[in-house]
């Protein structure tokens, strides 16, 4: 697997540093990323983080919008103006900025949740709430998957 997978919880030290999971650092290294690209998640109390592939995906997403349009300006502010590239020290730690700790509610431990292309940094209790809501949503999606057919409408359906 060449992405960010699994969930890890690491404690912040007295200086506000936290270890980035070794598996995540390995992915960043393969991408040729020296620091950790981070920004507040658009709609969650979390930090989105990743490397070169995440930055490339953001650039591709923004390319869909007209340069200088309101949507482009809004998204580019969220992805770039609010972002930080955090240096990973020789011990694999980052300094989690105060503004990121405020967004997430992190005080003593950070939860790192893999999401393939990127990962998120959460306060554990908030992540567990999000995880529960996501699983409930997945259950409803799973139920609806059985109702769709790739072969066309089922008997008695018009397909309209």
N, C-alpha and C positions, 0 to 999 in steps of 0.2 A: 504494500500500500504506500503510495507516495503522497499522502495527505495527512491532515491533522485528525487523529482518531483518539478516542477514549476520554476519560475525565480524570483529572488530577486535582488534589488540594494541597497547596503549599502555604506555609506560614510566612507572614511578613516578619522581618527582623525589626529591631528597635529603630533603625534608620529608614524604614519603609521599603526595604528591598525584598524581593520575592524571587525564588528560583523559577525559571521557565522550565517546564518538564523537558528532560533530556530528549525524549522522542520528538517533541516539537522543535527543539533546537536543531536536531538532525535534519528535519524537513527544511528549515530555514537555511541551513548550511548547503543542502543540495540545490536550493534555489539561488545560491550565491548572495544571500542576504546577510549583511553584517549586523543590522539592527532589527528591531521589531517595529513594524509599521502598525500603529494603533489609532483608533478614533472611537468616540462614543457611538454605540449602536444607534441606529436611526429611531427605533421605537421601543427599546428595552433598556432596563437599568444595567447595562453591560458594556464592556469594551470589545469591539471587534478588532482582531489582530491577525497579522499574517506577514507574508513576505512579498516577493516579486510577483508571484501569480495573482495575489489579491490586488496589488496595485495595477497590474495589467487588466484584470477584470473590471476594476473601477473605471479605468480609462476607456475600455470598450463600451461600458454602460453609458458613460457620459457622451460618447461619440454619437449616440442615438438622438441627442438633443441638439437643437440649434444653439450654436455658440452665442453667448450673451442673452439667451432667453431666460425668463424668470426661473424655469425648472432647472436649467443648467446652472445658473448662479446659486440656486438653493442647494442643489446636490453637491456642487463643487465646494461650497462652503462647509457642508457637513463632512465631506470626504477629505478635504485638504486643509481648510483653515482650522478646523477643530482637531486635526490629527497631530501625532507626535511620532518621531522615530526614536525609540528608546534603545539606548546602548545596552548590549548584553555584556556584562563584565566577564573576567576570566573564570569566575566561579558559576557562570550561567544565570546570574541574577540580573534583574532590571530594577530600577527605581520607579515605583508606581507613583506617578504624579498625584498631588493632592486633589486636583480637579477630577482625575479619574476615580479616586477613592470616594469623592463626594457623589459622583454620578452613580456608582455601583453600590455604595454603602459598605464597602470593604473596610474593615478595621484591623483584624488580626490574621485573617487567612484569605487567600484568593483561590477560587475554583477555576480551573482551565478546562473548557469543554470543547473538544474537537468537533469541527464541522466540515471536514474535507479540505476545501480550498482555504478556509480560514479557521480560526478558533475564537472563542469568546472568553473573557475574564469576568467572573461574577463573584458576588457575595453568595456563600453557599445556600442560605435559606431562600434567597430570592431565586436562585437557579432551580432549587427543588420545586418551588411553586411553578416556575416556567415549565419545567420538565413534566410535571403532573398535567398541566394544561395542554402541553404538546401531545402527550400520550392520549388524552381524551379526544383531542382533535383527530389524531391518527385513527382512533377507533371509528369515528364517524366516516372518515375517508375510506377506511377498509370496507365498511358496510356498503358504501356507495360504489366501490369498485366492482362488486359482484353484480351490480345492476347494469353495467355498461358492457357492450359487446363490440369487439373489433370486426365481427362478421356482419354487422348491420343490425337493424331492429329485430327484437324478438317477435315471435308469433303474436299477432294481434296489435303490434305497435306500428305506427305509421312512419316513424323516423323523423317526424317534423318537430 
